[in-house]
Amino acid sequence: MHKLLTDNPGQKMLLLGNEAIARGAIEAGVAFTSTYPGTPSSEISYNFFRMSKESDLYFEYSTNEKVALEVAAAAATAGVRSMCVMKHVGMNVAADALMTLAYTGVNAGMVLLTADDPFMFSSQNEQDNRYYGKLSGLPVIEPSSVEEAKAMMPYAFELSEKLGEPVIFRTTTRINHSNAIVELGNLVQRKTKGEFKKDPFSYVCVPAVSRKLHVKLLANIEKAEALSDSSPYNFIEGSGDFGVICNGVSYSYVSDAISDLGAEGKVKILRIGFSNPMPAGMIKKFVSECKKVLIVEEGEPFMEEAIKAFAQEEGLTVKIAGKAKDLFSRLYEYDPAMVRKTLAEYFGFAYNAPALIDTANTPEVPNRPPNLCAGCSHRATFYAVKKATEGMKVMIPSDIGCYTLGFLPPLSMADYVLCMGASTSTSCGFSKVTDNKVISFVGDSTFFHSGMSGLINAVFNNHDFTLVILDNRVTAMTGHQPNPGVDMKELGLDGYGQIDIESVVKALGVKHVSVIKPYNVKKSIEAIKEAVAFKGVSVIIAKEKCILYAKNLKQAKGNKFQVSDKCKNHRECLNNFACPAFYLDGDRVRINENLCTGCAVCAQLCPEKAIVPVKG
Amino acid sequence: MKNVKRLIMVAVGGQGNLLASKILGEAALAAGVPVRMSEIHGMAQRGGVVESAIVFGDAKSTIISDGEADIFLSFEPSEALRAIKKCNPNTVVITNLSPLPPFTVATGKGVYPEMETIKSVFREKTKKLIAFDATVLAKEAGNDLTVNMVLLGALIQTGVLPISADQIKEAIKARIKPQLAEINIKAFDLGFQEAAKAA
C-alpha cells in the first residue's frame, strides 16, 4: 500500500514536504486532483498519481495548467473536493481561468497549490505568487514548515468551503524539498460524486452576471479579512519591545535567530500563515505595541506594503522596514545566517559572525554544469541540425525542457527561451523580421501544453521556419511524467487515449512534415536539409524514447562502444558532439563504459570509423 | 543552541546522497532525535551536484548557512572543495578520495585540482579530515553503488551526530531490499572501521 494511505493516526513518518502536502490533502478528503508537472511541485502530483491507482482518488496529468485548473474547478463546482497543483510559472498559464473562477466560486473545497521557486533552482524566474491572491481576490495560505504544510491543508479546504472560493496554497522550494518528521492524522471518506445544480445567473459569466459576481467577490474578501484576523495560522509568539513580522520559511530562520542571539524577551514575532487578505486588525495592534518593526519575507515586499499602509491608517510612526539597501533583498532565498545578522543589526543586538574559512588560496574547482545525458537523443538531433545547416545564418528559439540544456557549447542550440510553448510563437516573429533561417525546438509535452497554438498561428499567418519537435515520448525534465503522446499501456495502465503528434501536425495544415530517428545521423541530416529548404512552415519530429525512461521500462538495448586504435584524434566526437561518456585519457579520447548507452551516434560521426562496439 | 548538530552532504547526481539522507532521517526518527532536512537536486540527474543539509536537534531551519556545518561529508573530492564555505575551523570533514571528473575536465575546459592540495587545504583549515577511497571499500563490500553506505559508516564513527551505528543499521534494513541490505551493512561497517583508523 502507498505509505501516504496509511490509516494509523498518531504514527510518525519522515516525509518530504511534497509528501506531507499530498497527505494533508488526503486527510482533508480530497477526491479529485489534477496537475501539469513542474519542479518544485512535481512530487505532490506523483504521489497523487500513485495513490490514484490504489484508491478512489481521481488524478490526471492535464495538458497544461489552465486545463488542470479548469477540470478541478468543474469538480469543485459540482461539489467534489478538488486540488490543482502547479509550479509558480504555471499560474501564469492558469491565470485566465483563475480570475473568473474567483467570481463564480466553488461548491466544495478547492485548493490551488503554487510552488514558488526563490533562487530559481529550476525555474526561469522567481515571481512571487502571493500577488495572484491579491489580483484574483482569493485567500492565500502559506506554511512555514513541512509539518505545517500537512496541518494547513485541511484548514485550506475548510476555508475554501466557508467562503465558497478556491484557496491558493503557496509554498516555496524549501518547503517542497525539505524533509521532517510528521504525525499522521485521521483519514476521512472521500466524496467522489457530486451534482451540478443549474444556475446560469451564477455560473455563466456574461457581463450582466459578472457585474453581480464581482460584488459577491468583494463581499467575500471582507469575510476573508475577518477570517484572516482570527486565523490560528496568524499568531503572535514571544514578547518584547521589538517586533518581527514574517511568513513561510523565514519564520524558521527568525525563530532560530532569536534563540541564537539570546533575544528572547526582546523580540516578539507575528507569523503570517494566512497572507491574503492580510490580518489588518492583528497587524495594527501588533505594530502599535512595538518600538520598531522588521518584516522578514522572501521575494517581494508583499506584506511590507500592506503593513506600512495599515500603519498609516492608524497614524503610527513606528519605524517599519523590510526590503531596503542594508536590510533584505528582493533577490533569491534567505538563509539563517543572513536573517540572524540583519535582525541583530536592525535591532542593535550584539552579534558574533561565525568564523568563516579563508578560501582565497584554495584551488579553483572545475564547473559541473547540468548536461544532456549520455545517449540522449536530443544531442543527436542537435548535432544533425548543426550539420544540416552548416554555413547558414540560423536563429534558434528553444523551449522549456531537458533540451533547453542544448544551449551549452559545443551544441549551442538555443538563442532565445521565454516560457512554455513560446518557441513556436516567437519563431513567427523572428522569422518575419530577421534574415536568418529560424529553426525552433519544442518537446513533446511542451508541444501539447501550448506549442500547438503557436504552430497553428504560424500556418494561418503563413510564416517561414522549421520546427523540430523533440519527441522523447515522455515529460522527461520533471521526472518522466506521462503526457498525451505517451503509451500508458507500457506503464500497465488501461483506459487512456494517445495522441499521435505527426497526425496532429498534418491536421494543423503543415505542408512539410518528416519523422526522423535521431540515432540515424545520415538520414536525419538529409531530412533536416529538405525541411530547412522548404519555404513556409516545416516540421521535423525527432522520435526516440528518453534513454533514462527506456531504461526504467527495461527497453534500453545496444552494445557499449569503445575507441579503437584506428582513432586519429580528430576529436569530432568530443569537440562537436560532446557526449558526457567521453573522457580524455592523456591525449586520447576514451568512452566510459559505465555511462555509454550504446546509441552508436558517435560511431557514425567519427571520420575514421574508429569507434566500435565492445566485443563480448 | 547547544544540542543542534548541522551536517552538509555533497555528492554528484547518482551517488546515493538522497538515500543516505533518508536513512539518517529514518534513524533519527527511530532514535527520537528531532531532524529536518533540505535537498537541492534540480537538474542533478543530468550530472549536476546534489547537496543535502540535515539539522539534528532543536532548530526550525532546514538549511545550513556558510560556515555553520558541524560535520561535512563529501562523496567526491572536488565537490568537497566546491562546498568548503559551509565549513568553519571547528568542522569535522570526511571526504571520499575517488574522483568523478566533471565533463568540463574531460573536454579540457577545466582542470581537476590535485588530490594532495585538496587534502592539505582541509587539514589546514578545518578541525579534522578523514579522507579515504570509499569506492574501493564499496567494491570490497560487494557493490560499487554502496559508496554512500561506506561514507555513512565513517560519518557515524566520528560520534559528532546523536545517532548510533545500530540505529543506522536498523534504518538500512527498513529502507533497502533484504537481498541488498547485507551488502549495504557490510559497506557501512567498512567505512566505520576505516574512519576509526584515522582517529
Contacts between the chains, C-beta under 8 A, distances in Angstrom:
chain1	res1	chain2	res2	distance
A	12	B	29	6.2
A	13	B	29	7.8
A	14	B	22	7.1
A	14	B	25	4.5
A	14	B	26	5.6
A	14	B	28	8.0
A	14	B	29	5.1
A	14	B	35	7.5
A	39	B	42	6.5
A	121	B	40	5.8
A	121	B	42	4.4
A	122	B	42	3.8
A	122	B	43	6.4
A	144	B	60	7.9
A	145	B	36	7.9
A	145	B	60	6.9
A	145	B	62	7.9
A	146	B	36	7.6
A	146	B	62	7.9
A	173	B	40	7.9
A	174	B	38	6.0
A	174	B	62	6.2
A	174	B	63	6.5
A	177	B	38	6.4
A	177	B	39	5.4
A	177	B	40	6.9
A	177	B	41	7.8
A	178	B	36	6.4
A	178	B	37	6.3
A	178	B	38	4.5
A	178	B	39	7.7
A	178	B	62	4.1
A	179	B	21	7.3
A	179	B	22	7.5
A	179	B	25	5.6
A	179	B	35	7.9
A	179	B	36	7.1
A	179	B	37	4.1
A	179	B	38	7.6
A	179	B	39	7.4
A	179	B	62	7.9
A	180	B	35	7.1
A	180	B	36	4.8
A	180	B	37	7.3
A	180	B	62	7.2
A	181	B	28	7.9
A	181	B	29	5.3
A	181	B	34	7.1
A	181	B	35	6.5
A	249	B	61	7.8
A	249	B	62	7.5
A	251	B	60	7.4
A	252	B	59	8.0
A	252	B	60	3.7
A	252	B	61	4.7
A	252	B	62	7.0
A	253	B	60	7.8
A	253	B	61	5.6
A	255	B	60	4.8
A	256	B	1	7.4
A	256	B	59	5.2
A	256	B	60	5.5
A	256	B	61	5.1
A	259	B	1	6.1
A	260	B	1	6.4
A	335	B	63	5.7
A	335	B	65	4.6
A	336	B	61	4.6
A	336	B	63	6.8
A	336	B	64	7.5
A	336	B	65	5.1
A	336	B	68	7.3
A	337	B	65	3.3
A	337	B	66	6.6
A	337	B	67	7.3
A	337	B	68	6.5
A	338	B	65	7.0
A	354	B	65	7.7
A	354	B	66	7.8
A	354	B	67	4.1
A	354	B	68	5.9
A	354	B	88	5.9
A	355	B	67	6.4
A	355	B	88	4.8
A	355	B	89	5.5
A	355	B	90	7.6
A	356	B	66	6.3
A	356	B	67	4.3
A	356	B	85	7.1
A	356	B	88	6.6
A	357	B	67	7.0
A	357	B	84	6.0
A	357	B	85	6.7
A	357	B	87	5.5
A	357	B	88	6.4
A	357	B	89	7.0
A	357	B	125	4.9
A	357	B	126	7.4
A	358	B	125	7.3
A	359	B	84	6.0
A	359	B	85	6.3
A	362	B	81	6.3
A	362	B	84	6.3
A	362	B	121	5.2
A	363	B	81	7.0
A	363	B	113	4.2
A	363	B	114	7.3
A	363	B	117	5.4
A	363	B	118	7.7
A	363	B	121	7.6
A	364	B	111	7.5
A	364	B	113	7.4
A	365	B	78	5.3
A	365	B	79	8.0
A	365	B	81	5.0
A	365	B	82	4.4
A	365	B	113	6.5
A	366	B	78	6.7
A	366	B	101	7.4
A	366	B	102	5.2
A	366	B	104	4.8
A	366	B	105	5.1
A	366	B	109	7.5
A	366	B	110	2.8
A	366	B	111	6.4
A	366	B	112	6.1
A	367	B	102	6.5
A	367	B	104	5.0
A	367	B	109	7.9
A	367	B	110	6.1
A	368	B	12	7.0
A	368	B	47	6.9
A	368	B	48	6.2
A	368	B	49	5.6
A	368	B	78	8.0
A	368	B	79	7.7
A	368	B	82	7.8
A	368	B	102	3.9
A	368	B	103	7.8
A	368	B	104	7.2
A	369	B	47	7.9
A	369	B	48	7.2
A	369	B	102	7.8
A	369	B	103	7.9
A	369	B	104	7.2
A	370	B	42	7.7
A	370	B	43	3.8
A	370	B	44	7.4
A	370	B	46	4.3
A	370	B	47	6.1
A	370	B	48	4.4
A	371	B	46	5.4
A	371	B	47	4.6
A	371	B	103	5.7
A	372	B	46	6.7
A	373	B	45	7.7
A	373	B	46	5.9
A	373	B	47	7.5
A	402	B	46	7.1
A	405	B	43	7.7
A	405	B	46	6.7
A	479	B	45	7.9
A	548	B	45	7.2
A	574	B	106	7.6
A	574	B	107	6.1
A	575	B	107	7.7
A	578	B	103	7.5
A	578	B	107	6.3
A	580	B	47	6.0
A	580	B	103	4.7
A	580	B	106	7.5
A	582	B	106	6.0
A	582	B	107	7.8
A	583	B	101	7.0
A	583	B	105	8.0
A	583	B	106	4.0
A	584	B	105	8.0
A	584	B	106	5.7
A	584	B	107	7.7
A	584	B	108	6.6
